[in-house]
Amino acid sequence: MDRIGAMPKRLIDVGDDQGPNARLIISSEEFGQIPSQADQIKYLILSYCWGSGNDPAKTTRANLSARLKHIDEKVLPKTIQDTIKLTRLLGFRYLWVDALCIIQSHPGDNYQDDFKAEAPKMGAYYTNAVCLISALGASDSSTGLFAPRPAHRYPTTSCVISFDKRTNEYVHLPAPRRALVDEFDAAPLLKRGWCFQERLLARRTLHWSRNGVFWICVGDKAARSEFSSRCDTFSTDPRISNSGIFHGISVPGELKQPWSPWMHYVQEYSSKGLSFATDRLVAVHGLGTRLATLGGDEYFGGIFGGHISWGLMWQADPEDDARKKLDCFPSWSWASCQSDRGVTIADQSKPWVECVRLEGFPAFQNPLDFQGLEKRALHVNAPLLKFEPCQYRRDSNISYEFETAGVRFSAFFTYDAPELEPTDHSDLFILLILLGSDQKGILLRAKGSMYERVGYTSLFYMAGFKGFQELSFWDNFQVSVEIV
């Protein structure tokens, strides 16, 4: 077993031939603390949409003792019932399901301690599982895995629409056939934020949908469905081909440029749905830390220390008037911008010169707790320009003209949220991140002796001293700042 973290704190024991009764177990009590023993424990893991009817599945402080003796399967939602049955059919004894294996809060008991301890470890749990059971087509936990498949019972055939007398042949209208990728496009599961890292970190996946079962592992893909017996067309689709990719890499530092796939993941993940916006970082914490380990890098708050430029150069969609800034995350993190359209990252293919250097992440790091400046302060060194606009223009973009050190620029701004656009620009600064044919940076607002991010900017040269394109020109503006 690839040891990425501890065994799950709790597992569901689905029983054996002598006693097929499910119960919760505490792993350390059941298997002991010896790593070699823990390595031999094989378990399956479930990825599913909770929906509104998942309360009967929840383990709480009130029912924990009872579930350590027996789990009444009849009261569980259909998807979890079916997964327990499938675990037995596949010959496995242990299963991990978040609602049962993490002590949950409920209206009568707002207990969060177990979730706070377990949530950052969930990525490791999905990495170490033998196989991920994916309820791909279920919009909530009441749907189940073993849903009827009308496409198998009532297959479509071609339809005769005319007869060609010249060739003495019938003309057929071929039956419509769904492409495999359509199955994933319509999948409710892939629209949920928590499920994003689960499919990427799993070494093997069984996707269950209304139209078939799809098997994916590191080296192969297959299907039993209305589509085809093989899934060769999956190979170029990132939603499928990316699954399990990290299990082909085992040596820390072997993955080159971990930030490169991460930027694509951020752009896809940032538009996913979450019941609680505060989960935006912890729901991909396992994926980020896994990439950092394989790339020999440091990860915090959604960015990589070795490639700080790309982590900071995210941009909200200026056409999304509903986007908003979340105070529960550091302002510099993409997680602080909530938008159904997600965020985009600066074009990495252009020849940029990076002019920002990381001086340190916060000493105290917790993916669930950013309350307090000491838990979110990012220390960087980069050119900082005081923004004093001399002309303002607003059409489809917000643009300004300003001058610094004899160089005249045109600046285009995208604010992280509409309400962040100020009426007074006296406390605004531009922190330059990338130099190229244009200059890219982030817009900061003074916050005491620190700064907070309020937007993204592109600077274009208008007139003046052309030496600004030389790195030495920006040395006079280089300072150390703390962004919160």
N, C-alpha and C positions, 0 to 999 in steps of 0.2 A: 504493500500500500504506500502510496505517495504521502509522506507525512508532512502535511501543510499546517497542521494544527492539532489540537486535542480531539479525542473522540467526542461525539455529541454528549452533552451532560446527561441527557435522557434519550431513550429509544422506546419504540413500541415493540414488545415481544409478541409476535402474532401466534406463538405456540408451535407445537410440533404434532406428530401423528398421535401421540399419547394424550395430548391436551391442547386442542386447537382453540384455546381461549386467549384473547388478547389482554395484555396488561402493560402498564408503563414500568420501565426499569430505570434505575439510576446506574449509569455505566460503571462508575468507580466502585460501587458496591457489588455489582454483578460480575465484573471482570477483573477487578483489582487495579493497581496503579502501575504494573509493570508494562513498559512500552511494547515489548515483544508480544505480549498477550493481546494488547489493544490493537496491534497491527493485524491480527488474525480475524478481527470482528468484521464481518461483511454485512452491509446494510443497504437498503434501497432508500430513495428519498423522493418526495413528491413536490411537484411544481404545479400550482393550480390557482384559479381565481377564487377568492373567498366569497364575494358577493355579500348579500345582506342576510343570508340564512346560515352563517357558519357558527353562530353562538353555541349550539349543542356540542360542537367539537372542542370548544375551549377548555383547557385545563386551568383551573383557578386554585387559589389557596384553599377554597372550600371543598373541592372534590379531588384534590391531589392524593390524599391518603387512600381514598376508595379506588382510584385508578391504578395505584401501585399494586393493588390486589386483583382488580378486574376492570376491564373497559367494556361497557355495554355497547356493542357494535350497532345494535338496532337504532339507537338514538343519534348516531353519527350521520352527517350528510352523505349522500349517495356516492360522491366522488371518493371520499375517504373509505367508506365501506368497500367499494370496488378495489381500491388500492391495497387494502389489507388482504382481500381475496387473491389479488394478482400476486402479491408477495408470497403467499403460500403456494400458489400454482407454479411459480418460478423456482421454488425450492429454497427460498430465503426465510430466515426467521425474524430478522430485525428490519424496522422501518422507521424513518424520521419524517414527521409531519409537524410543521411549525405550531399550529394551533394546539396540538396535544402535547408537544415536547417542550414548549416554552410556557411558563406560567403566565396567563393572560390577565389583563385588567378587565373589569366589567363595571356597569353602572353602580354597583354596590361596593366596589373595592377598586380604587384607582392605583393598584399595585404595579409599579414599573421596574422594580429592581432586577427581576429575572430577565426581562426583555433587554434592559440596558447592558446586562452582562453577556447575553447570548447573541444579540443582533450583530455585533462586530465579528463574531465567529462563524456566522452562517455561511460565508463564502468558503471557508475551510470545510464545513460539513458537506457542501455540494461538491467540492473538489474531491473529497475522500470517499464519497459514496460509490458503490459498485455501478449503479445505474440510476438515472433520473427517470421517474415516471412523470410524463408531461400530459396534463389534461388539456391538450391543445385547443380543442373545440368547445370547451365548457365555459360559459360566461359566469357561472357561480358554482358553488360546491354541491348544489342539489342535482346537477345534471348527471353526474356519473361518468365512468369510463366506457362502460359496455352499452353505449347507446345504439339504437337501431340504425342500420345503414341502408336506407332506401335505395341508394345507388347500386348496391349489390343485388338487392331483391328485384328491382325493376330496372335493368340495364337499358340504356337508350340505344336505338339502332338508326341506321340511315332511313330516309323517307323517299319514296319514289314520287317524283314531281312531274315527270313527262316521259314520253317514249319517242326516241329518235328513229324515224322510219328509214332514214338514209343509211344508218349504221346498224339498224335493227337492234338497238340497245336501249335499255331504260336509263333515264337520267336520275341520279340519286342526289339528295341533299344530305351530306354527311352529318351524323349526330354530333352535337357540340360536346367537346371533351374539355373538362377543366384541367388546366395545367397544375402541376404540383405546387408551383409558387403561389398560385391563387389560394391554395389551402392555408398557406401561411399568412398571406395578405389579410384574410378574413378572420384569422384566429384571435379570439378575445384575449387569450393568454399573453400574446406578444405585444399587446397594448399596455400591459401593466408594468410598472417600474421595477417592482421587486423581482419579477421573473426574468429580467434582462440578464443579470449576472449568473442566474441559476443555469441557464442553457449554455452560456459561454464557459463556465467552470466545470460543468459535468463531463466526465470522461466517456460516458455512454448515455444515450437518451432513447426512450421509447415514447414517441408522440402518439397519443390516442385522439382521433378525431371522428366526426360523423361519417367520413368517407374512407377511413382506412387507418392502418397502423404503420408508423414510419420509424425505422431503426437507424440511428446515427451513432457512430463511434469515431475514434481518431482516424482509423484507417479505411473505413468503408461506410456505405450508406445503402439502405434497401427499403422496400416497401411491400406491404400487402394491402392493396387498395383497388379502387376502380381505375387507377391511373396506369400503373405498369408494375412489373415485378422488380425493376431496378430503378435507382434514382440518379442515374448519371448526370441528368440535367441539373441536379442540385449543386454540382461542383463549383459553379461560378456565383451562386447566390449567397451573399454574406450571412443571411439569416440562418442558413443551414450549414454552409461550409465552415463557418467560424466555430461551430460547436466543438468543444473539446480540444481546441488547437493548442492550448497551453500544456497538454499532457505529453506532447512530443518534445518538450524542453524540460530538462531536469537540473541543469547546472546553473546556479545563481550567476547572473551577468551574461548568460549565453544569448538572451534575447536582446538584439541590438535595437536601439531607438524605441523603447517601450512607449514613449509618448505618441509615436506615430499612429498605432492602432487606437490608442486611448482617445485621441482627438476625434476619430471617426465614431467611437463609442459614445463620447459626450454629445456629439451632434444628434445621434439617434436617440440616446437615452433621455436627453433633457426634455423631450416632448412627451414622454411616457406618463401615464396616469398613476397617481399615488393617493391613497385615502388620506394620508397625513403628509403635508408638505415638509415637515421636519425630518422625514425619512429620506430625503433626496440624496444625501451623502452616504448614510449608513447602508442604504440599499445597494450600493455599488462598492462599498468599502473593501469587500473581499476581492473583487476584481482589480481594484486599484493597487492594493497591497501585493497581490499575486504578481501583477505586471512589474511592480517595483522590485520585488525579490528576484524575478527572472532577469530583469534588466540591470541589477546592481545599482538601483537608484533609491531615492527617498520620496515617499508619497505622503501628502497631507492636504486635506481640504479640497480634493479633486484635482490637484496639480502635482507634477513631478519636479523635484528640486533641481535635477540636472538639466532640465529644459523648461525653465521658469517662463521664458518668453511666450511659448505657445500656450502655456496654462493660463496666462493673463490675457491673451489676445482673443477673447471671445466677444461676440457681438449679438445683441438682441435684434429681433426683426423690427425695424422702425415702423412698419405698417401694422403691427399688432398693438392696437391701442389698449388692449386688455392686459398686457404684460404688467407685472408688478415686482417690486423689490421685496425680498424676504429678509427681515431683520435677524432671523434666527441663524443666519450663516454670515461668514465674513463677506464684506462687500466686494472683495477682489475675486471671490469664487464664483464660477458659473452657476453654482447651485443657488445663489442668491437671486437669480433672475428666473421667475416663473412665467412660462409662456407655453401655450399649446403648440406653438411653432418651434419651440426649442431655441437653441443658440447656434451660431455658426462660428468657425474658427478662421483666422487669417490664412490666406492661401500659402501653404507650406512649399509649394513648388517654385515660388519666385526666389531669386537670389538675395536673401535678406542678410543684413548684418545685425546680430543681436547686441544690444547695448545695455542690457539689464543683467545684474548679477545678484544671485540670492546670497544674503548674509545670514539668514537663519529662519527656520520655522519656529513657532511657539514652543517653549520648553514643555508645556503641558498640552498633550494632544489626546482628544477624545472625539470620535466621529459623531457622538450624540450630544456633545456639550460644547457650545461656542460662546456661552454667556460669560462676559468679562473680557476686557481688552487683552489681558495676558494670554487668553486662550485662542485668540484669532489674529494677533499682530504678526504681520509678515514683514520681515526686515529685508529690504532690497537696496541696491545701489544703481542709480540710473540718472540720465539727464532730466532735470525738472525745470519746466518753463512756467513763469508766472503768466497767466492769461489775461491780457488787457486788450479786448477787441476794439478796433477802430471803425468797423463797419459790420452790419448784421444783415443777413438775408435768409428768408424762410420760404421754401417752396416744397418740393417733395423731400428735400433734405434741409437740415439746419446747418447753415454755413456762416463762417465769420472770416474776417480779415484781421490780421494782427501782425505786429512787427516786433522782432527781438534781435538785439545785437546787429542792427542794420540789415537784417534779412526779413523780407516781407513774405508772409505765408497766407494761404487760404486754408481754413480748417473746416472739416466736415464732422459734425457730431451726431452720434446716436446715443441718446440717454437710455440708461438701463430700464427706466420706467418713465412714463410721461410726467408724473408729478415731480421728478427730479430736475426738470428743466428750471433753472433759477431765473428770478427777475433781476437779481444783482449778481454780477460776475466777479465781484471783488475778491472772493475767497476761492476762485477756481485756479487749478494748475493742470498742466499737461505733463505726464510722465512718459517719456519716449521709450519705446520697447524695441522697435525694429526700424532699421534704416535701409532704404532701397530707392526705387524710382519715386516713391513717395515715402513719407514717414508715418509709422503706426504707433499709437500710444493709447493710454487710458486717461480719462478725465477724472481728476481728483478734486475733492473739496476738503478744505482744512477742517480738522476736528481736534481742537486744542493743539498739542504739539504733534499730533498724528494726522493721517489723512484717511478718507474713505472714498471708494470708487463710486462715481455716479454715471460714467459713460465711457464710450469708445470714440476714438478720433483718428482721422487721416489728415496729414498735413501735406500741402503741395506748395512748392516754391513758386513765388510770383516775381519778385525782383529784389536786387541787392547783391550783397557779397556772395559769390558762388562757392567760396571755400567751405560753406556749411556742409557740403557733401563729404568733406574730409572728417574722419573720426576726431581729429585733434580739435576741430571747431566745437565739438560738444563737450570736450573735457572741462571747459569752464562752467558747465551746467551740472556736472556730475555731483550728486549728493547721496547721502544715506537717508532713507525715509522709512517710516513704519506705516503700513497700510492696514486698517482694521475693517 
